[in-house]
Amino acid sequence: MDINLVGCAGMVVVPMLAAVLSMAAQVGVVEEGRDTISVTGVGHERTIDCQGRAVAIAGTGHRLTFTGTCASLDLTGSDNRITITLAPNAPVNVQGTGQTVRWSSSGRVRQSVVGYGNSVSQQR
């Protein structure tokens, strides 16, 4: 009797891999402190009320919307999509690859963008 272990292993590995990938869709933490909102990891998707706080984001694949007015934005990583309302003259620092930031403000903001394929634009 011949047993095809490759076929059996494949049948076990594929569902296990799918389970691991689905769990890894959102990894890391979102910390909402008194003065700062900090998001780290991979794949967070949510809306957060800024309440005048600074925002620091590090990681990959986040889809975040910040309501209210934020004091600043520091974004590092890759493939993040951020929508944010900023205080006038707020600093916006973006580093990494493939970042997209759409911002609104009642005034101008100070932008620093470093990396490849990043887009920082004002919402109208």
Steps between C-alpha positions, in 0.01 A plus 500: 500500500647835393425815700548836334635708790548806282131501416401445863734767624364743243146434616599582858731793429263700280219533759757571774664768286162660428422507873835662584463761227151594615623545857792713378265745327515729805807489720639758741339755727299818497571709810289807570681710758417843633729683254581241233334228296749229404430229244755225430499171315312378197152546357302712746175628347300742711381853566648683800393831659816710525385750765800729435762228550813430296494188281794260456458206262756230419442188298343364187155479348311723743173659383429774754267799515547763769202720585511819702818704478847347540807692617744323264570187296817286497468206261765236426473170318340391176163478331305694763185699411429786740219757498546773761386847605791711626538819699631799303882493467512137617810300404443206266801266478475205261776244445495173314355352186155521346344711775179694430394787724188706431478794737269792565559810711370851545855620421824380348706211635877443501587193291813287495480201266791254462496173308360355181145510363351704784199726445401780738205708382246743635135392490273760350 
